[in-house]
Amino acid sequence: MNYLQFLAQWYNWPFLMGIALAAATLLRPAAFASLGARLGRHLGLERVPGNSVLMVFGLTLGLVGLTLNAALHDYWPAAQKAGFAPSLIVSLVLALWVVRWVGRVRERHFPEIKSVKFGTPELSGQEGRIVSRMVGTDYQAGRAQVMGDDGTLHVVLCKTRSGEIDYAASVVLLDYDSGDGRYYVALADESSGPAGMTGEQLESQRRQDQTGLDGQ
């Protein structure tokens, strides 16, 4: 039996269909977005496009299933048909796990951007990432990005009360200075906050500063 004859066997059909689903999703993403979004919600993925969910699912199902069937064909041919059900179950479980893992990584590091806003003055307490060369007390070009739960990417100007924060650092937006339209920021990692301040102390400082601004 050559490789094409092997692929044409009935026990490979579900896995070939998985690869075909991935290809169809790539060619016509809008047609499969709703189905993929429902699968994503069942896996706890709320911000991953449905077409991406189906593409990863179909491709993983197909590759894992064909690999398992090829191993049976080469090393245990007598169990080829009997091994179909276990191969299908293992492939489905691994495909769902890979979809969930890839989706989590994408939500964390590559979230879908639905819109972009600049200079929003109501983001105190949100976490963001420095996207300028650095942020300091006098550096006028300091910028940070904050991803909202609704898929809105907020780009804000920012500064520190003391010291400098380097590019790509995770920060917490503290007070908004309406005088120059910039946020005060501090490192999000509690252990590296200003003067060793904890998250609760940072929040307390933020409230105190806001009270002072309101009283002016």
C-alpha positions in Angstrom: 0.0 0.0 0.0 1.5 3.3 -1.1 1.0 6.6 0.8 -1.9 7.8 -1.3 -3.7 4.5 -0.9 -3.1 4.7 2.9 -4.6 8.3 3.0 -7.6 7.0 1.2 -8.5 4.5 3.9 -11.7 5.2 5.8 -9.9 5.5 9.2 -8.1 8.6 7.9 -11.2 10.4 6.6 -12.0 12.3 9.9 -8.4 13.6 10.0 -8.4 14.6 6.3 -11.6 16.5 7.0 -9.9 18.3 9.8 -7.2 19.5 7.5 -9.8 20.4 4.9 -11.7 22.4 7.6 -8.5 24.4 8.4 -8.0 25.1 4.6 -11.6 26.2 4.1 -11.3 28.5 7.2 -8.2 30.0 5.7 -9.9 30.7 2.4 -13.2 31.9 3.7 -12.7 33.0 7.3 -16.0 34.9 7.6 -18.0 31.8 6.8 -16.7 29.9 9.7 -16.2 32.7 12.3 -19.5 32.1 14.1 -18.9 28.3 14.5 -15.4 28.9 15.7 -16.5 31.6 18.1 -19.0 29.1 19.7 -16.2 26.5 20.1 -13.9 29.2 21.6 -16.5 30.2 24.2 -16.9 26.6 25.3 -13.1 26.5 25.8 -13.1 29.8 27.7 -11.7 31.9 24.8 -13.6 35.2 24.5 -11.2 37.3 22.5 -9.9 35.0 19.9 -11.4 35.2 16.4 -13.5 32.2 15.5 -11.7 31.4 12.3 -8.4 31.1 14.2 -10.0 28.7 16.6 -11.3 26.4 13.8 -8.1 26.6 11.9 -5.9 25.5 14.8 -8.5 22.8 15.8 -8.7 21.3 12.3 -5.0 21.4 11.6 -4.1 19.8 14.9 -6.8 17.2 14.6 -5.6 16.2 11.2 -1.9 16.2 11.8 -2.1 14.3 15.1 -4.6 11.7 13.8 -2.7 11.0 10.6 0.6 10.7 12.6 -1.0 8.2 14.9 -2.5 6.2 12.1 0.8 6.2 10.2 2.5 4.8 13.3 0.0 2.0 13.6 0.4 1.3 9.9 4.2 1.1 10.1 4.6 -0.7 13.5 1.3 -2.4 14.3 -0.7 -2.9 11.1 -2.9 -5.7 12.6 -4.3 -3.1 15.0 -5.0 -0.4 12.4 -8.8 -0.6 12.3 -9.1 -1.4 16.0 -6.9 1.6 16.8 -9.2 4.0 15.0 -11.3 4.9 18.0 -8.4 5.5 20.4 -6.6 7.6 17.7 -9.7 9.7 17.2 -10.2 10.3 20.9 -6.5 11.2 21.5 -6.6 13.5 18.5 -9.7 15.3 19.6 -8.4 15.8 23.1 -5.1 17.1 21.9 -6.7 19.3 19.3 -8.9 20.9 22.0 -6.0 21.3 24.4 -3.8 23.0 21.7 -6.6 25.3 20.7 -7.1 26.4 24.3 -3.3 26.8 24.9 -2.8 28.8 21.7 -5.9 30.9 22.4 -4.6 31.7 25.9 -1.2 32.8 24.5 -2.9 34.9 21.8 -5.3 36.5 24.2 -2.4 37.4 26.5 0.2 38.5 24.0 -1.7 39.2 20.7 -5.2 40.3 21.6 -7.6 41.3 18.8 -7.7 45.1 18.4 -11.2 46.4 17.5 -10.4 50.1 17.9 -7.7 52.5 19.0 -8.1 55.5 21.3 -5.6 58.1 22.3 -5.3 59.9 25.6 -8.3 58.4 27.5 -8.4 60.1 30.9 -10.3 57.3 32.8 -7.8 54.4 33.0 -6.3 54.8 36.4 -5.6 51.4 38.0 -5.3 49.7 34.6 -2.2 47.7 33.6 -0.3 48.6 30.4 3.0 48.3 28.6 5.6 50.9 27.9 5.9 51.4 24.1 8.3 54.3 24.0 12.1 54.2 24.5 11.6 54.9 28.2 9.4 56.8 30.7 10.8 59.3 33.2 10.0 62.5 35.1 10.9 64.9 32.3 10.8 62.7 29.2 7.9 64.2 27.2 7.5 61.3 24.7 6.8 58.6 27.2 3.9 56.4 26.0 2.1 53.3 27.2 -0.5 51.0 25.7 -3.5 49.6 27.6 -5.7 46.9 26.1 -9.4 47.2 27.2 -11.7 44.3 27.8 -13.8 45.4 24.9 -10.8 45.1 22.5 -10.0 48.8 22.5 -6.3 49.6 22.5 -5.6 52.8 24.5 -2.4 54.8 23.8 -1.6 57.3 26.5 1.2 59.6 27.4 2.9 58.9 30.8 5.6 59.9 33.2 7.1 58.8 36.5 7.3 60.5 39.9 11.0 59.5 40.1 13.4 57.3 38.2 13.0 55.8 34.8 11.1 52.8 33.4 12.4 51.1 30.2 10.7 50.0 27.0 8.3 47.0 27.2 8.0 47.1 31.0 4.6 46.3 32.5 3.2 49.3 34.4 0.2 50.4 36.4 -1.5 53.7 35.4 -1.9 55.8 38.6 -3.1 59.4 38.4 -4.0 61.3 35.3 -2.4 64.8 35.3 -4.9 67.0 33.4 -2.3 69.7 33.3 -0.1 68.0 30.7 -2.4 65.1 29.7 -0.1 62.4 31.1 -0.5 59.5 33.5 1.8 58.8 36.4 2.9 55.2 36.1 4.7 52.6 38.3 6.0 49.2 37.6 3.3 46.6 37.8 5.5 44.1 39.6 4.9 44.8 43.3 8.5 43.8 44.2 9.9 46.4 41.9 7.5 49.3 42.6 8.8 52.7 43.7 10.7 52.5 47.0 9.5 48.9 47.5 5.8 50.0 47.7 3.3 47.2 47.5 0.2 47.2 45.3 -2.0 48.3 48.1 0.4 51.2 49.0 0.5 52.3 45.4 -3.3 52.4 45.3 -3.4 54.3 48.6 -0.9 56.8 47.2 -3.1 57.2 44.1 -6.1 58.0 46.2 -4.2 60.6 48.3 -2.9 62.3 45.2 -6.3 62.3 43.6 -7.7 63.9 46.7 -5.0 66.6 46.5 -5.8 67.3 42.9 -9.5 67.6 43.6 -8.8 70.1 46.4 -6.9 72.5 44.2 
